[in-house]
Amino acid sequence: MSNIKILSLQNLFKLCSFVAVFLLSATMLLNAPASSAHQFSTAHAKLEPSGQKQYKGYLAVSLQDIQQAQSIDPNNDGKLLWQEVKQSLPVIQLYLNERFTISQKTSDSVISCQLNWSNSPRLSELYGETLLHIPLTVSCPLSSISAEELVVQYNAFFEHLNDHKLLLSWNFNDGEDKESGESYFIIDDSNQTATLAFVKTSLLETINFYLYQGVIHIWFGLDHVLFVLALILPFAWLRFRQGRFSGTKKLAIKDLLVLITSFTLAHSITLTLTALKILSIPSQWAEIGIAISVAFTAINIITHWVKRLGVITFLFGLLHGMGFAGALSELGLSETYRISSIVAFNLGVEIGQVAIIFLLYPLLTRLRKTQVLQYRLVPTLAVLIALMGGYWIVERL
């Protein structure tokens, strides 16, 4: 009788542990904002010389961000009409004037420049987001010969959106040739200043920028991370082959490498073709396809609908490549080093992907050695990932 009681208590403890893990994981996943999969709060700016003391460019900000900061929807119906945006333009420009400044820096002083906003803005679509695109000219007291550099300060929307950032493109032409030297800067809440030098950007600097952005994109792209996790979880489950135990507790490294290589090859193809504008599909459908890939791959861990994982991984990898290309389009391609930008970004994605797998490797190894963890944790994670994928499908429709 005592053995039965002990056994029941053990089973009760295991059940409570399982429920606790499930609820905790579900809370973490389902409370994650849908935008964290790809779409962050992002503004875009571009500057280039236009004479000795003048610069031209634009600032493009999300209508959703403007509404959150300034409430430019007078009837509060949740829909911003173009007429409402135009009527609110003085308010928007005043807000931006206070939070977007440009100065010239010399050896002993910093001199403010004057920003002149165009009264003819337009709307643009970028990666499924509507942006207010406002042309501007910047008039400075000194010529580029007398000044050492430009200093851009930006702190718009940070009080409302912690993840907001400005992607700034600086095109400098020294007049000696027709090629411009493009530099790219990211201004966020932790670093609200960018220094624009009057020199061309080197190939190495361009590669470093896009390499870093590729790594960051996959690390903060929750849908990509969950797809990779769902892809490799079967290797932790001894029963994933033919419904039988594999008879070994070692990871099938060869099979794992085949899957990762298949995914890498596929998304490299569509990333390159989409970035070069050879291939184009609506970003919304690409995002829906990525969500479907997450849900289906997670469900397949339990159902084994598809046993040839290499084929489905390649097909879904094509969709993820279009998603990566969308993120690259937000950054913009270097006109001077176009191919190098694509290659560096793609390589950054691969580095980020390998880092994720490397971090998960100890977990996979541990799961393969413990049947109890396999029976509880692997199916639980599969269900949670499938739920998250389903949530994204509905949200992106």
Contacts in CASP RR format, 6 or more apart in sequence:
PFRMAT RR
TARGET T0000
AUTHOR 0000-0000-0000
METHOD contacts of the structure
MODEL  1
MSNIKILSLQNLFKLCSFVAVFLLSATMLLNAPASSAHQFSTAHAKLEPS
GQKQYKGYLAVSLQDIQQAQSIDPNNDGKLLWQEVKQSLPVIQLYLNERF
TISQKTSDSVISCQLNWSNSPRLSELYGETLLHIPLTVSCPLSSISAEEL
VVQYNAFFEHLNDHKLLLSWNFNDGEDKESGESYFIIDDSNQTATLAFVK
TSLLETINFYLYQGVIHIWFGLDHVLFVLALILPFAWLRFRQGRFSGTKK
LAIKDLLVLITSFTLAHSITLTLTALKILSIPSQWAEIGIAISVAFTAIN
IITHWVKRLGVITFLFGLLHGMGFAGALSELGLSETYRISSIVAFNLGVE
IGQVAIIFLLYPLLTRLRKTQVLQYRLVPTLAVLIALMGGYWIVERL
14 372 0 8 1.000
14 376 0 8 1.000
17 376 0 8 1.000
18 376 0 8 1.000
18 380 0 8 1.000
21 376 0 8 1.000
21 377 0 8 1.000
21 380 0 8 1.000
22 380 0 8 1.000
22 383 0 8 1.000
22 384 0 8 1.000
25 380 0 8 1.000
25 381 0 8 1.000
25 384 0 8 1.000
26 384 0 8 1.000
26 387 0 8 1.000
29 384 0 8 1.000
29 385 0 8 1.000
29 387 0 8 1.000
29 388 0 8 1.000
30 387 0 8 1.000
30 388 0 8 1.000
30 391 0 8 1.000
32 222 0 8 1.000
32 388 0 8 1.000
34 391 0 8 1.000
34 392 0 8 1.000
34 395 0 8 1.000
34 396 0 8 1.000
35 41 0 8 1.000
36 220 0 8 1.000
36 221 0 8 1.000
36 222 0 8 1.000
37 221 0 8 1.000
37 222 0 8 1.000
37 223 0 8 1.000
37 287 0 8 1.000
37 290 0 8 1.000
37 291 0 8 1.000
37 392 0 8 1.000
38 127 0 8 1.000
38 221 0 8 1.000
38 223 0 8 1.000
38 287 0 8 1.000
38 323 0 8 1.000
38 326 0 8 1.000
38 327 0 8 1.000
39 127 0 8 1.000
39 128 0 8 1.000
39 129 0 8 1.000
40 163 0 8 1.000
40 164 0 8 1.000
40 165 0 8 1.000
40 220 0 8 1.000
41 62 0 8 1.000
41 65 0 8 1.000
41 157 0 8 1.000
41 161 0 8 1.000
41 163 0 8 1.000
41 164 0 8 1.000
41 165 0 8 1.000
42 62 0 8 1.000
42 129 0 8 1.000
42 164 0 8 1.000
42 165 0 8 1.000
42 166 0 8 1.000
42 167 0 8 1.000
42 330 0 8 1.000
43 59 0 8 1.000
43 60 0 8 1.000
43 61 0 8 1.000
43 62 0 8 1.000
43 65 0 8 1.000
43 156 0 8 1.000
43 157 0 8 1.000
43 164 0 8 1.000
43 165 0 8 1.000
43 166 0 8 1.000
43 167 0 8 1.000
44 58 0 8 1.000
44 59 0 8 1.000
44 60 0 8 1.000
44 126 0 8 1.000
44 131 0 8 1.000
44 166 0 8 1.000
44 167 0 8 1.000
44 168 0 8 1.000
44 169 0 8 1.000
44 330 0 8 1.000
45 57 0 8 1.000
45 58 0 8 1.000
45 59 0 8 1.000
45 60 0 8 1.000
45 100 0 8 1.000
45 152 0 8 1.000
45 154 0 8 1.000
45 166 0 8 1.000
45 167 0 8 1.000
45 168 0 8 1.000
45 169 0 8 1.000
46 57 0 8 1.000
46 58 0 8 1.000
46 168 0 8 1.000
46 169 0 8 1.000
46 170 0 8 1.000
46 171 0 8 1.000
47 55 0 8 1.000
47 56 0 8 1.000
47 57 0 8 1.000
47 102 0 8 1.000
47 138 0 8 1.000
47 150 0 8 1.000
47 152 0 8 1.000
47 168 0 8 1.000
47 169 0 8 1.000
47 170 0 8 1.000
47 171 0 8 1.000
47 196 0 8 1.000
48 55 0 8 1.000
48 56 0 8 1.000
48 57 0 8 1.000
48 170 0 8 1.000
48 171 0 8 1.000
48 172 0 8 1.000
48 173 0 8 1.000
48 180 0 8 1.000
49 55 0 8 1.000
49 144 0 8 1.000
49 172 0 8 1.000
49 173 0 8 1.000
50 56 0 8 1.000
50 137 0 8 1.000
52 143 0 8 1.000
52 144 0 8 1.000
52 145 0 8 1.000
53 139 0 8 1.000
53 140 0 8 1.000
53 141 0 8 1.000
53 142 0 8 1.000
53 143 0 8 1.000
53 144 0 8 1.000
54 137 0 8 1.000
54 138 0 8 1.000
54 139 0 8 1.000
54 140 0 8 1.000
55 102 0 8 1.000
55 113 0 8 1.000
55 137 0 8 1.000
55 138 0 8 1.000
55 140 0 8 1.000
55 150 0 8 1.000
56 135 0 8 1.000
56 136 0 8 1.000
56 137 0 8 1.000
56 138 0 8 1.000
57 135 0 8 1.000
57 136 0 8 1.000
57 137 0 8 1.000
57 138 0 8 1.000
58 133 0 8 1.000
58 134 0 8 1.000
58 135 0 8 1.000
58 136 0 8 1.000
59 96 0 8 1.000
59 100 0 8 1.000
59 134 0 8 1.000
59 136 0 8 1.000
60 124 0 8 1.000
60 126 0 8 1.000
60 131 0 8 1.000
60 132 0 8 1.000
60 133 0 8 1.000
60 134 0 8 1.000
61 96 0 8 1.000
61 131 0 8 1.000
61 132 0 8 1.000
61 134 0 8 1.000
61 156 0 8 1.000
61 157 0 8 1.000
62 129 0 8 1.000
62 130 0 8 1.000
62 131 0 8 1.000
62 132 0 8 1.000
63 80 0 8 1.000
63 85 0 8 1.000
63 123 0 8 1.000
63 130 0 8 1.000
63 131 0 8 1.000
63 132 0 8 1.000
64 129 0 8 1.000
64 130 0 8 1.000
65 157 0 8 1.000
65 160 0 8 1.000
65 161 0 8 1.000
65 164 0 8 1.000
66 72 0 8 1.000
66 88 0 8 1.000
66 92 0 8 1.000
66 95 0 8 1.000
66 132 0 8 1.000
67 73 0 8 1.000
67 80 0 8 1.000
68 157 0 8 1.000
68 160 0 8 1.000
68 161 0 8 1.000
69 95 0 8 1.000
69 156 0 8 1.000
69 157 0 8 1.000
69 159 0 8 1.000
69 160 0 8 1.000
70 88 0 8 1.000
70 91 0 8 1.000
70 92 0 8 1.000
70 95 0 8 1.000
72 80 0 8 1.000
72 84 0 8 1.000
72 85 0 8 1.000
72 88 0 8 1.000
72 91 0 8 1.000
72 92 0 8 1.000
73 79 0 8 1.000
73 80 0 8 1.000
73 84 0 8 1.000
74 84 0 8 1.000
74 87 0 8 1.000
82 123 0 8 1.000
85 92 0 8 1.000
85 121 0 8 1.000
85 123 0 8 1.000
85 132 0 8 1.000
86 121 0 8 1.000
89 119 0 8 1.000
89 121 0 8 1.000
92 132 0 8 1.000
92 134 0 8 1.000
93 117 0 8 1.000
93 134 0 8 1.000
95 156 0 8 1.000
96 117 0 8 1.000
96 134 0 8 1.000
96 156 0 8 1.000
97 115 0 8 1.000
97 117 0 8 1.000
99 154 0 8 1.000
99 155 0 8 1.000
99 156 0 8 1.000
100 115 0 8 1.000
100 152 0 8 1.000
100 153 0 8 1.000
100 154 0 8 1.000
100 156 0 8 1.000
101 112 0 8 1.000
101 115 0 8 1.000
101 152 0 8 1.000
101 153 0 8 1.000
101 154 0 8 1.000
102 112 0 8 1.000
102 113 0 8 1.000
102 115 0 8 1.000
102 138 0 8 1.000
102 140 0 8 1.000
102 150 0 8 1.000
102 151 0 8 1.000
102 152 0 8 1.000
102 153 0 8 1.000
103 110 0 8 1.000
103 111 0 8 1.000
103 112 0 8 1.000
103 113 0 8 1.000
103 150 0 8 1.000
103 151 0 8 1.000
103 153 0 8 1.000
104 110 0 8 1.000
104 111 0 8 1.000
104 113 0 8 1.000
104 140 0 8 1.000
104 141 0 8 1.000
104 142 0 8 1.000
104 147 0 8 1.000
104 149 0 8 1.000
104 150 0 8 1.000
104 151 0 8 1.000
105 111 0 8 1.000
105 147 0 8 1.000
105 148 0 8 1.000
105 149 0 8 1.000
105 150 0 8 1.000
105 151 0 8 1.000
105 195 0 8 1.000
106 142 0 8 1.000
106 146 0 8 1.000
106 147 0 8 1.000
106 148 0 8 1.000
107 148 0 8 1.000
110 151 0 8 1.000
111 140 0 8 1.000
111 141 0 8 1.000
111 142 0 8 1.000
111 147 0 8 1.000
113 138 0 8 1.000
113 139 0 8 1.000
113 140 0 8 1.000
113 141 0 8 1.000
113 150 0 8 1.000
114 138 0 8 1.000
114 139 0 8 1.000
114 140 0 8 1.000
115 136 0 8 1.000
115 137 0 8 1.000
115 138 0 8 1.000
116 136 0 8 1.000
116 137 0 8 1.000
116 138 0 8 1.000
116 139 0 8 1.000
117 134 0 8 1.000
117 135 0 8 1.000
117 136 0 8 1.000
118 134 0 8 1.000
118 135 0 8 1.000
118 136 0 8 1.000
118 137 0 8 1.000
120 135 0 8 1.000
121 132 0 8 1.000
121 133 0 8 1.000
121 134 0 8 1.000
121 135 0 8 1.000
122 133 0 8 1.000
123 130 0 8 1.000
123 131 0 8 1.000
123 132 0 8 1.000
123 133 0 8 1.000
124 130 0 8 1.000
124 131 0 8 1.000
124 133 0 8 1.000
125 131 0 8 1.000
126 329 0 8 1.000
126 330 0 8 1.000
127 283 0 8 1.000
127 326 0 8 1.000
127 327 0 8 1.000
127 329 0 8 1.000
127 330 0 8 1.000
128 283 0 8 1.000
128 284 0 8 1.000
140 147 0 8 1.000
140 150 0 8 1.000
144 198 0 8 1.000
147 198 0 8 1.000
148 198 0 8 1.000
149 195 0 8 1.000
149 196 0 8 1.000
149 197 0 8 1.000
149 198 0 8 1.000
150 170 0 8 1.000
150 195 0 8 1.000
150 196 0 8 1.000
151 193 0 8 1.000
151 194 0 8 1.000
151 195 0 8 1.000
151 196 0 8 1.000
152 168 0 8 1.000
152 185 0 8 1.000
152 187 0 8 1.000
152 193 0 8 1.000
152 194 0 8 1.000
152 195 0 8 1.000
152 196 0 8 1.000
153 192 0 8 1.000
153 193 0 8 1.000
154 166 0 8 1.000
154 168 0 8 1.000
154 187 0 8 1.000
154 192 0 8 1.000
154 193 0 8 1.000
154 194 0 8 1.000
155 189 0 8 1.000
155 192 0 8 1.000
156 164 0 8 1.000
156 166 0 8 1.000
157 164 0 8 1.000
158 164 0 8 1.000
158 188 0 8 1.000
158 189 0 8 1.000
158 192 0 8 1.000
162 189 0 8 1.000
163 188 0 8 1.000
164 188 0 8 1.000
164 189 0 8 1.000
165 186 0 8 1.000
165 187 0 8 1.000
165 188 0 8 1.000
166 186 0 8 1.000
166 187 0 8 1.000
166 188 0 8 1.000
167 184 0 8 1.000
167 185 0 8 1.000
167 186 0 8 1.000
167 330 0 8 1.000
167 331 0 8 1.000
167 332 0 8 1.000
168 184 0 8 1.000
168 185 0 8 1.000
168 186 0 8 1.000
168 187 0 8 1.000
168 194 0 8 1.000
169 182 0 8 1.000
169 183 0 8 1.000
169 184 0 8 1.000
169 332 0 8 1.000
170 182 0 8 1.000
170 183 0 8 1.000
170 184 0 8 1.000
170 185 0 8 1.000
170 194 0 8 1.000
170 196 0 8 1.000
171 180 0 8 1.000
171 181 0 8 1.000
171 182 0 8 1.000
172 180 0 8 1.000
172 181 0 8 1.000
172 182 0 8 1.000
172 183 0 8 1.000
172 196 0 8 1.000
172 197 0 8 1.000
172 198 0 8 1.000
172 199 0 8 1.000
172 200 0 8 1.000
173 179 0 8 1.000
173 180 0 8 1.000
173 181 0 8 1.000
174 198 0 8 1.000
174 199 0 8 1.000
174 200 0 8 1.000
179 200 0 8 1.000
179 336 0 8 1.000
180 200 0 8 1.000
180 335 0 8 1.000
180 336 0 8 1.000
181 200 0 8 1.000
181 201 0 8 1.000
181 336 0 8 1.000
182 201 0 8 1.000
182 206 0 8 1.000
182 334 0 8 1.000
182 335 0 8 1.000
182 336 0 8 1.000
182 337 0 8 1.000
183 196 0 8 1.000
183 197 0 8 1.000
183 201 0 8 1.000
183 205 0 8 1.000
184 206 0 8 1.000
184 209 0 8 1.000
184 331 0 8 1.000
184 334 0 8 1.000
185 194 0 8 1.000
185 196 0 8 1.000
187 193 0 8 1.000
187 194 0 8 1.000
201 334 0 8 1.000
201 336 0 8 1.000
203 337 0 8 1.000
203 340 0 8 1.000
206 334 0 8 1.000
206 336 0 8 1.000
206 337 0 8 1.000
206 340 0 8 1.000
206 341 0 8 1.000
206 344 0 8 1.000
207 337 0 8 1.000
207 340 0 8 1.000
207 344 0 8 1.000
208 344 0 8 1.000
209 344 0 8 1.000
210 328 0 8 1.000
210 331 0 8 1.000
210 334 0 8 1.000
210 340 0 8 1.000
210 341 0 8 1.000
210 342 0 8 1.000
210 344 0 8 1.000
210 345 0 8 1.000
210 348 0 8 1.000
211 344 0 8 1.000
211 345 0 8 1.000
211 347 0 8 1.000
211 348 0 8 1.000
211 351 0 8 1.000
212 348 0 8 1.000
213 327 0 8 1.000
213 331 0 8 1.000
213 345 0 8 1.000
213 348 0 8 1.000
214 324 0 8 1.000
214 327 0 8 1.000
214 345 0 8 1.000
214 346 0 8 1.000
214 347 0 8 1.000
214 348 0 8 1.000
214 349 0 8 1.000
214 351 0 8 1.000
214 352 0 8 1.000
215 348 0 8 1.000
215 349 0 8 1.000
215 351 0 8 1.000
215 352 0 8 1.000
215 355 0 8 1.000
217 324 0 8 1.000
217 327 0 8 1.000
217 345 0 8 1.000
217 349 0 8 1.000
218 224 0 8 1.000
218 225 0 8 1.000
218 324 0 8 1.000
218 348 0 8 1.000
218 349 0 8 1.000
218 352 0 8 1.000
218 353 0 8 1.000
218 356 0 8 1.000
219 225 0 8 1.000
219 352 0 8 1.000
219 355 0 8 1.000
219 356 0 8 1.000
222 388 0 8 1.000
223 290 0 8 1.000
223 291 0 8 1.000
223 294 0 8 1.000
223 389 0 8 1.000
223 392 0 8 1.000
224 290 0 8 1.000
224 320 0 8 1.000
224 353 0 8 1.000
225 356 0 8 1.000
226 294 0 8 1.000
226 298 0 8 1.000
226 385 0 8 1.000
226 388 0 8 1.000
226 389 0 8 1.000
227 290 0 8 1.000
227 293 0 8 1.000
227 294 0 8 1.000
227 297 0 8 1.000
227 316 0 8 1.000
227 320 0 8 1.000
228 263 0 8 1.000
228 353 0 8 1.000
228 356 0 8 1.000
228 357 0 8 1.000
229 356 0 8 1.000
229 360 0 8 1.000
229 381 0 8 1.000
229 385 0 8 1.000
230 294 0 8 1.000
230 297 0 8 1.000
230 298 0 8 1.000
230 301 0 8 1.000
230 382 0 8 1.000
230 385 0 8 1.000
231 259 0 8 1.000
231 260 0 8 1.000
231 263 0 8 1.000
231 297 0 8 1.000
231 309 0 8 1.000
231 313 0 8 1.000
232 256 0 8 1.000
232 259 0 8 1.000
232 357 0 8 1.000
232 360 0 8 1.000
232 364 0 8 1.000
233 301 0 8 1.000
233 364 0 8 1.000
233 378 0 8 1.000
233 381 0 8 1.000
233 382 0 8 1.000
234 240 0 8 1.000
234 301 0 8 1.000
234 309 0 8 1.000
235 251 0 8 1.000
235 252 0 8 1.000
235 255 0 8 1.000
235 256 0 8 1.000
235 364 0 8 1.000
235 368 0 8 1.000
236 363 0 8 1.000
236 364 0 8 1.000
236 367 0 8 1.000
236 368 0 8 1.000
236 374 0 8 1.000
236 378 0 8 1.000
237 301 0 8 1.000
237 367 0 8 1.000
237 368 0 8 1.000
237 374 0 8 1.000
237 378 0 8 1.000
238 245 0 8 1.000
238 246 0 8 1.000
238 247 0 8 1.000
238 249 0 8 1.000
238 368 0 8 1.000
238 371 0 8 1.000
238 374 0 8 1.000
239 245 0 8 1.000
239 246 0 8 1.000
239 374 0 8 1.000
240 246 0 8 1.000
240 301 0 8 1.000
240 304 0 8 1.000
243 304 0 8 1.000
246 252 0 8 1.000
249 368 0 8 1.000
249 369 0 8 1.000
250 368 0 8 1.000
251 361 0 8 1.000
251 364 0 8 1.000
251 365 0 8 1.000
251 368 0 8 1.000
256 357 0 8 1.000
258 310 0 8 1.000
259 309 0 8 1.000
259 310 0 8 1.000
259 313 0 8 1.000
260 353 0 8 1.000
260 357 0 8 1.000
262 310 0 8 1.000
262 313 0 8 1.000
262 314 0 8 1.000
262 317 0 8 1.000
263 313 0 8 1.000
263 314 0 8 1.000
263 316 0 8 1.000
263 317 0 8 1.000
263 320 0 8 1.000
263 353 0 8 1.000
264 350 0 8 1.000
264 353 0 8 1.000
265 314 0 8 1.000
266 313 0 8 1.000
266 314 0 8 1.000
266 315 0 8 1.000
266 316 0 8 1.000
266 317 0 8 1.000
266 318 0 8 1.000
266 320 0 8 1.000
266 321 0 8 1.000
267 317 0 8 1.000
267 318 0 8 1.000
267 320 0 8 1.000
267 321 0 8 1.000
267 324 0 8 1.000
267 349 0 8 1.000
268 321 0 8 1.000
268 346 0 8 1.000
269 318 0 8 1.000
269 321 0 8 1.000
270 279 0 8 1.000
270 317 0 8 1.000
270 318 0 8 1.000
270 319 0 8 1.000
270 320 0 8 1.000
270 321 0 8 1.000
270 322 0 8 1.000
270 325 0 8 1.000
271 321 0 8 1.000
271 322 0 8 1.000
271 323 0 8 1.000
271 324 0 8 1.000
271 325 0 8 1.000
271 328 0 8 1.000
271 342 0 8 1.000
271 345 0 8 1.000
271 346 0 8 1.000
271 349 0 8 1.000
272 342 0 8 1.000
272 346 0 8 1.000
273 279 0 8 1.000
274 280 0 8 1.000
274 321 0 8 1.000
274 322 0 8 1.000
274 325 0 8 1.000
274 326 0 8 1.000
275 325 0 8 1.000
275 328 0 8 1.000
275 329 0 8 1.000
275 333 0 8 1.000
275 342 0 8 1.000
276 338 0 8 1.000
276 342 0 8 1.000
279 322 0 8 1.000
281 322 0 8 1.000
283 322 0 8 1.000
283 323 0 8 1.000
283 326 0 8 1.000
284 396 0 8 1.000
286 319 0 8 1.000
286 322 0 8 1.000
286 323 0 8 1.000
286 326 0 8 1.000
287 323 0 8 1.000
287 392 0 8 1.000
287 396 0 8 1.000
288 393 0 8 1.000
288 396 0 8 1.000
288 397 0 8 1.000
289 319 0 8 1.000
290 316 0 8 1.000
290 319 0 8 1.000
290 320 0 8 1.000
290 323 0 8 1.000
290 392 0 8 1.000
291 389 0 8 1.000
291 390 0 8 1.000
291 392 0 8 1.000
291 393 0 8 1.000
291 395 0 8 1.000
291 396 0 8 1.000
292 389 0 8 1.000
292 393 0 8 1.000
293 316 0 8 1.000
293 317 0 8 1.000
293 319 0 8 1.000
293 320 0 8 1.000
294 385 0 8 1.000
294 386 0 8 1.000
294 388 0 8 1.000
294 389 0 8 1.000
294 390 0 8 1.000
294 392 0 8 1.000
295 385 0 8 1.000
295 386 0 8 1.000
295 388 0 8 1.000
295 389 0 8 1.000
295 390 0 8 1.000
295 392 0 8 1.000
295 393 0 8 1.000
296 312 0 8 1.000
296 316 0 8 1.000
297 312 0 8 1.000
297 316 0 8 1.000
297 385 0 8 1.000
298 382 0 8 1.000
298 383 0 8 1.000
298 385 0 8 1.000
298 386 0 8 1.000
298 389 0 8 1.000
299 305 0 8 1.000
299 382 0 8 1.000
299 386 0 8 1.000
300 306 0 8 1.000
300 309 0 8 1.000
300 312 0 8 1.000
301 378 0 8 1.000
301 379 0 8 1.000
301 382 0 8 1.000
302 379 0 8 1.000
302 382 0 8 1.000
302 383 0 8 1.000
306 312 0 8 1.000
324 345 0 8 1.000
324 346 0 8 1.000
324 349 0 8 1.000
328 341 0 8 1.000
328 342 0 8 1.000
328 345 0 8 1.000
331 345 0 8 1.000
332 341 0 8 1.000
333 341 0 8 1.000
333 342 0 8 1.000
334 340 0 8 1.000
334 341 0 8 1.000
366 373 0 8 1.000
367 373 0 8 1.000
367 374 0 8 1.000
367 377 0 8 1.000
367 378 0 8 1.000
368 374 0 8 1.000
END
